[in-house]
Amino acid sequence: MEAPLWVHLLVIFVILLVGRTILIFCKQNDSDNFANKFAHLGNLIGRPESEIVKAMGTPTRIDRLENRYIYTWIKPAYEIGLFFADGVCQGIAHESRVDLIDSP
């Protein structure tokens, strides 16, 4: 005897819901790990560009301002941009974090 259509639809819905939850958790975890890597670097001001790029990887985006650059690293739930001039970090241009998972 075949199960009713609603049972099949319910099973599909549950699979999609569980899959989405796992995906969100993985993205949040990846972003948290990335943010923690930046935090473990400590004070970034005065650090050479090459040292930060070596530790964090190639920036997602590089924007040029008049006499300096903003290097931006972007993850699904975290973004940070750093000012660089003459190959040296001048400070944080912007930083944002989004919690994809509701905290209790």
C-alpha positions as a Markdown table, in Angstrom:
| # | Residue | x | y | z |
|---|---|---|---|---|
| 1 | Met | 0.0 | 0.0 | 0.0 |
| 2 | Glu | 1.4 | 3.4 | -1.0 |
| 3 | Ala | 1.6 | 6.2 | 1.5 |
| 4 | Pro | -0.7 | 9.3 | 0.9 |
| 5 | Leu | 0.8 | 12.2 | -1.0 |
| 6 | Trp | 0.8 | 14.4 | 2.2 |
| 7 | Val | 3.3 | 11.9 | 3.8 |
| 8 | His | 5.7 | 12.2 | 0.9 |
| 9 | Leu | 5.4 | 16.0 | 1.0 |
| 10 | Leu | 6.0 | 16.0 | 4.7 |
| 11 | Val | 9.1 | 13.9 | 4.3 |
| 12 | Ile | 10.4 | 16.2 | 1.6 |
| 13 | Phe | 9.7 | 19.3 | 3.8 |
| 14 | Val | 11.5 | 17.8 | 6.8 |
| 15 | Ile | 14.5 | 16.9 | 4.6 |
| 16 | Leu | 14.7 | 20.4 | 3.2 |
| 17 | Leu | 14.3 | 22.0 | 6.6 |
| 18 | Val | 17.1 | 19.9 | 8.2 |
| 19 | Gly | 19.3 | 20.5 | 5.2 |
| 20 | Arg | 18.8 | 24.3 | 5.4 |
| 21 | Thr | 19.5 | 24.2 | 9.2 |
| 22 | Ile | 22.8 | 22.3 | 8.6 |
| 23 | Leu | 23.8 | 24.7 | 5.8 |
| 24 | Ile | 23.1 | 27.8 | 8.0 |
| 25 | Phe | 25.0 | 26.3 | 10.9 |
| 26 | Cys | 28.1 | 25.5 | 8.7 |
| 27 | Lys | 28.1 | 29.1 | 7.2 |
| 28 | Gln | 27.8 | 30.6 | 10.7 |
| 29 | Asn | 30.6 | 28.4 | 12.0 |
| 30 | Asp | 32.9 | 29.3 | 9.1 |
| 31 | Ser | 32.2 | 33.0 | 9.6 |
| 32 | Asp | 32.8 | 32.7 | 13.4 |
| 33 | Asn | 36.1 | 30.9 | 12.8 |
| 34 | Phe | 37.2 | 33.6 | 10.3 |
| 35 | Ala | 36.3 | 36.4 | 12.7 |
| 36 | Asn | 38.2 | 34.6 | 15.5 |
| 37 | Lys | 41.3 | 34.3 | 13.2 |
| 38 | Phe | 41.2 | 38.1 | 12.9 |
| 39 | Ala | 40.8 | 38.5 | 16.6 |
| 40 | His | 43.8 | 36.3 | 17.3 |
| 41 | Leu | 46.0 | 38.5 | 15.2 |
| 42 | Gly | 45.6 | 41.1 | 17.8 |
| 43 | Asn | 46.3 | 44.8 | 17.0 |
| 44 | Leu | 46.4 | 45.1 | 13.2 |
| 45 | Ile | 47.6 | 48.7 | 13.1 |
| 46 | Gly | 51.1 | 48.9 | 11.8 |
| 47 | Arg | 51.2 | 45.3 | 10.6 |
| 48 | Pro | 52.5 | 44.7 | 7.1 |
| 49 | Glu | 49.9 | 44.0 | 4.4 |
| 50 | Ser | 51.8 | 40.8 | 3.5 |
| 51 | Glu | 51.6 | 39.4 | 7.0 |
| 52 | Ile | 47.8 | 40.0 | 7.2 |
| 53 | Val | 47.1 | 38.5 | 3.8 |
| 54 | Lys | 49.3 | 35.5 | 4.6 |
| 55 | Ala | 47.3 | 34.9 | 7.8 |
| 56 | Met | 43.8 | 35.6 | 6.4 |
| 57 | Gly | 44.1 | 34.8 | 2.7 |
| 58 | Thr | 43.5 | 36.9 | -0.4 |
| 59 | Pro | 40.9 | 39.6 | 0.2 |
| 60 | Thr | 37.6 | 39.3 | -1.5 |
| 61 | Arg | 37.7 | 42.9 | -2.7 |
| 62 | Ile | 40.3 | 45.7 | -2.9 |
| 63 | Asp | 39.1 | 49.3 | -3.3 |
| 64 | Arg | 41.4 | 52.2 | -3.9 |
| 65 | Leu | 40.8 | 55.5 | -2.2 |
| 66 | Glu | 43.0 | 58.6 | -2.7 |
| 67 | Asn | 46.2 | 57.5 | -1.0 |
| 68 | Arg | 45.2 | 54.2 | 0.5 |
| 69 | Tyr | 43.4 | 51.0 | -0.1 |
| 70 | Ile | 40.6 | 49.1 | 1.6 |
| 71 | Tyr | 41.1 | 45.4 | 1.6 |
| 72 | Thr | 37.8 | 43.6 | 2.4 |
| 73 | Trp | 37.3 | 39.9 | 3.4 |
| 74 | Ile | 33.7 | 38.7 | 3.1 |
| 75 | Lys | 32.2 | 35.5 | 4.5 |
| 76 | Pro | 28.5 | 34.6 | 4.6 |
| 77 | Ala | 27.9 | 36.1 | 8.1 |
| 78 | Tyr | 31.1 | 38.3 | 8.6 |
| 79 | Glu | 32.8 | 41.1 | 6.7 |
| 80 | Ile | 35.8 | 43.2 | 7.6 |
| 81 | Gly | 37.6 | 45.9 | 5.7 |
| 82 | Leu | 41.1 | 47.2 | 6.6 |
| 83 | Phe | 42.7 | 50.4 | 5.5 |
| 84 | Phe | 46.2 | 50.1 | 4.1 |
| 85 | Ala | 48.7 | 52.8 | 3.1 |
| 86 | Asp | 52.2 | 52.1 | 1.9 |
| 87 | Gly | 51.8 | 48.4 | 2.6 |
| 88 | Val | 50.9 | 48.9 | 6.2 |
| 89 | Cys | 47.6 | 48.5 | 8.0 |
| 90 | Gln | 46.1 | 51.8 | 9.2 |
| 91 | Gly | 43.1 | 50.3 | 11.0 |
| 92 | Ile | 39.7 | 48.9 | 10.5 |
| 93 | Ala | 37.5 | 50.5 | 7.8 |
| 94 | His | 34.4 | 48.5 | 8.6 |
| 95 | Glu | 33.3 | 45.3 | 10.3 |
| 96 | Ser | 30.0 | 43.6 | 10.4 |
| 97 | Arg | 28.7 | 40.3 | 11.7 |
| 98 | Val | 25.3 | 38.7 | 11.2 |
| 99 | Asp | 24.0 | 36.0 | 13.5 |
| 100 | Leu | 22.4 | 33.4 | 11.2 |
| 101 | Ile | 21.5 | 31.2 | 14.1 |
| 102 | Asp | 19.3 | 32.6 | 16.9 |
| 103 | Ser | 21.0 | 32.5 | 20.2 |
| 104 | Pro | 18.9 | 31.3 | 23.2 |
